[in-house]
Amino acid sequence: QVQLVESGGGLVQPGGSLRLSCAASGSAFSIYAMGWYRQAPGNQREFVASITTGGSTDYADSVKGRFTLTRDNAKTVYLQMNSLKPEDTAVYYCVLVDPFSRTPLGSWGQGTQVTVSS
């Protein structure tokens, strides 16, 4: 069983940056890809980015070139978000993911709120 805890959200002005962290417990971290999804009010949860155990990354078109996903050996993944836009406002969730289909696997964390507003 993997438990995931997200952190790092907050309020930022358009054009600003935030770094989200996802700390994982359990052995599955070393064999599964990790991903970030987000859900804005009234919208469905959508894929943001994923990273495999080998470090290969995949990004949604809406964040490509602005967001960077990395992972370390301490069971943590980081989502660096630059040039933030109001449409990036959402609750961000970390989850195990199938990197080929972008399908989320397992349980969701509690999420972390990101608000981009002036």
C-alpha positions as CSV (number, residue, x, y, z in Angstrom):
1,Q,0.0,0.0,0.0
2,V,1.4,3.4,-1.0
3,Q,0.4,6.6,0.8
4,L,1.0,9.9,-0.9
5,V,1.1,13.3,0.8
6,E,1.1,16.4,-1.3
7,S,2.4,19.8,-0.2
8,G,3.5,23.2,-1.6
9,G,0.3,24.7,-2.8
10,G,-0.7,28.3,-2.2
11,L,-1.7,31.6,-3.7
12,V,0.6,33.1,-6.4
13,Q,0.2,35.9,-8.9
14,P,0.0,35.3,-12.6
15,G,3.5,34.7,-14.0
16,G,4.8,33.4,-10.6
17,S,6.1,30.0,-9.6
18,L,5.4,27.3,-7.1
19,R,6.9,23.9,-6.4
20,L,4.7,21.1,-5.3
21,S,6.0,18.0,-3.5
22,C,4.6,14.5,-3.2
23,A,6.1,12.3,-0.5
24,A,5.4,8.6,-0.9
25,S,5.6,5.7,1.6
26,G,5.8,2.1,0.7
27,S,7.8,0.1,-1.7
28,A,5.7,0.7,-4.8
29,F,7.4,4.0,-5.3
30,S,10.4,2.3,-6.8
31,I,8.5,0.3,-9.4
32,Y,5.7,2.7,-10.4
33,A,5.5,5.9,-12.4
34,M,4.2,8.9,-10.5
35,G,1.9,11.5,-11.8
36,W,0.1,14.7,-11.0
37,Y,-3.5,15.5,-11.9
38,R,-5.6,18.6,-11.1
39,Q,-9.2,19.4,-10.7
40,A,-10.7,22.9,-11.0
41,P,-14.1,23.7,-9.7
42,G,-16.8,22.3,-12.0
43,N,-14.3,20.4,-14.1
44,Q,-13.2,16.8,-14.3
45,R,-9.9,15.8,-12.9
46,E,-7.2,16.0,-15.7
47,F,-3.7,14.7,-16.3
48,V,-0.9,17.2,-15.7
49,A,2.4,15.2,-15.9
50,S,4.0,11.9,-15.1
51,I,7.5,10.6,-14.5
52,T,8.7,7.0,-14.8
53,T,11.2,5.3,-12.5
54,G,13.8,5.9,-15.2
55,G,13.1,9.6,-15.2
56,S,11.1,9.8,-18.5
57,T,8.5,12.5,-18.4
58,D,5.2,13.3,-20.1
59,Y,3.3,16.5,-19.9
60,A,-0.2,17.7,-20.8
61,D,0.0,20.2,-23.7
62,S,-1.4,22.9,-21.5
63,V,1.6,22.8,-19.1
64,K,4.4,21.8,-21.5
65,G,7.3,24.2,-21.3
66,R,6.1,25.7,-18.0
67,F,6.0,22.7,-15.6
68,T,8.9,20.3,-14.8
69,L,8.5,17.0,-13.0
70,T,11.4,15.4,-11.2
71,R,11.8,12.6,-8.6
72,D,14.5,11.7,-6.2
73,N,15.6,8.5,-4.4
74,A,14.0,9.6,-1.2
75,K,10.5,8.8,-2.4
76,T,9.5,12.3,-3.4
77,V,8.4,13.8,-6.6
78,Y,8.5,17.5,-7.3
79,L,6.4,19.5,-9.7
80,Q,8.0,22.9,-10.5
81,M,5.4,25.2,-11.9
82,N,6.6,28.4,-13.7
83,S,4.8,31.1,-15.6
84,L,1.6,30.2,-13.8
85,K,-1.7,31.3,-15.3
86,P,-5.2,31.8,-13.7
87,E,-6.3,28.7,-15.6
88,D,-3.8,26.6,-13.6
89,T,-5.9,27.2,-10.5
90,A,-7.0,23.8,-9.2
91,V,-6.5,21.2,-6.5
92,Y,-3.4,19.2,-7.5
93,Y,-3.2,15.5,-6.7
94,C,-0.3,13.1,-6.8
95,V,-1.0,9.5,-7.7
96,L,0.7,6.3,-9.1
97,V,0.1,6.2,-12.8
98,D,0.4,4.1,-16.0
99,P,2.7,6.3,-18.0
100,F,1.5,4.8,-21.4
101,S,-2.2,5.4,-20.9
102,R,-2.0,8.2,-18.3
103,T,-4.4,6.2,-16.3
104,P,-4.2,6.9,-12.5
105,L,-3.6,3.8,-10.3
106,G,-4.3,3.3,-6.6
107,S,-5.5,5.8,-4.1
108,W,-5.5,9.6,-4.3
109,G,-3.9,11.8,-1.8
110,Q,-5.7,14.7,-0.1
111,G,-4.5,17.2,-2.8
112,T,-3.0,20.7,-2.5
113,Q,-4.7,23.9,-3.6
114,V,-3.0,26.1,-6.1
115,T,-4.6,29.5,-6.7
116,V,-3.3,31.8,-9.4
117,S,-4.7,35.3,-9.0
118,S,-3.8,38.9,-8.9
